[in-house]
Amino acid sequence: MCTGMRDVTLTTEELRKLLSCGCSDATALHLYCKSGAPRETALDALHFTSAQMIAATNCLRRLGLWQEQVQAHIRPAPPEYSYEDVQREIKNSSFSKLIGEAQRRFGRTLSTEELKTLLSMTDYLRLPNEVIGLLLSYCIERSRMANGRMPSMRTVEKEAYHWADAGIVTLEEASFYAQSRQRLHTRVQALQRRLQITQRRLTAAEERYIHSWMEMGFGDDVIFLAYERTCEKTGGLKWAYMNGILKSWNEKGLHSVQEVEAENKPAVAVGRRGNDACQRHNAEVSPLSRQAVARILSEEG
């Protein structure tokens, strides 16, 4: 055991969950955190890539084994940037290039207030310029897919706070996050069509349901199976009922259509007629059977 790490004791429930998930990275991360080692050193200590760390963390969240850490300090209020602050920073070639990139992506000149927001991302949130560039692309693409419009700088700022709070501060982490969210959005859209929701957008609550099912490890086919069973029982799509079905399957470790159908397949019972169909050796012949045999023999004679 490494210095500073204590022996680890797992509960039966923790052990069951870790064995059922089949994710060795999640198991390693959970054991590392249970040892008392600080989370922020896990990526280097376990030799994880950023993608492995995010995937392992998401897996532990699905299992209910990852408790979000409360911020040790409250983020101080951002400074009130002035026009002079912006003009002074524009003389910095790095910030000037970021402005040019942002304006190119938005297809217009940014206002002074928008430039202040951009400055806040670099100066206050401490996000690197390359991460902000990827953030802008991510927000623009997401907004276009959602409503066909460009996002406001306020929307970009909210997402920037989310990235900063989540520790997404390197280009590798930002790329992985943006790609995984894009794949998730594409899956949600495909599943929405399969659930025959085509005339409206999903509500925030409905999206949260779908995200949770995907984070549990369910594919589209097994989610659709839960939808069919929900419709059979309730006459339509009832999100809470469908969520109950999928949570039950997740607790049992059933994550594919084959596993669910095998679990629900009734046992083949041997009926009484099947047992009695064959004459057992040395079994007593019934009077009715004797009469039938005698009749057949007399006809042949």
Sequence and secondary structure as in RCSB ss.txt:
>XXXX:A:sequence
MCTGMRDVTLTTEELRKLLSCGCSDATALHLYCKSGAPRETALDALHFTSAQMIAATNCLRRLGLWQEQVQAHIR
PAPPEYSYEDVQREIKNSSFSKLIGEAQRRFGRTLSTEELKTLLSMTDYLRLPNEVIGLLLSYCIERSRMANGRM
PSMRTVEKEAYHWADAGIVTLEEASFYAQSRQRLHTRVQALQRRLQITQRRLTAAEERYIHSWMEMGFGDDVIFL
AYERTCEKTGGLKWAYMNGILKSWNEKGLHSVQEVEAENKPAVAVGRRGNDACQRHNAEVSPLSRQAVARILSEE
G
>XXXX:A:secstr
  TT       HHHHHHHHHH  HHHHHHHHHHHTT  GGGHHHHTT  HHHHHHHHHHHHHHT       SS  
       HHHHHHHHTSHHHHHHHHHHHHHHTS   HHHHHHHHHHHHTS   HHHHHHHHHHHHHHHHHHHSS 
  HHHHHHHHHHHHHTT  SHHHHHHHHHHHHHHHHHHHHHHHHTT  SS   HHHHHHHHHHHHTT  HHHHHH
HHHHHHHHHSS  HHHHHHHHHHHHHTT  SHHHHHHHH       HHHHHSS  TT    HHHHHHHHHHHHHH
 
